[in-house]
Amino acid sequence: MFGLGPQEIILICIVILVLFGAKKIPDLMSGLGKGIREFKKASKDIEGEITNATTDDKKPS
């Protein structure tokens, strides 16, 4: 994963714990999850609009 070994990952986790504290991490992860869901929904909506636009163009008048 990105060329990181287990020691580097543990170090990054410790730094995150020190910076944000154990109580804030669930809130941060919740916000991250919501952001990812919204991004996926928006990309599906855009893909659907593109698909509809291309199928509308192919219909004979």
Secondary structure, 3 states (H helix, E strand, C coil): CCCCCHHHHHHHHHHHHHHHCCCCHHHHHHHHHHHHHHHHHHHHHHHHHHHHHHHHHHCCC
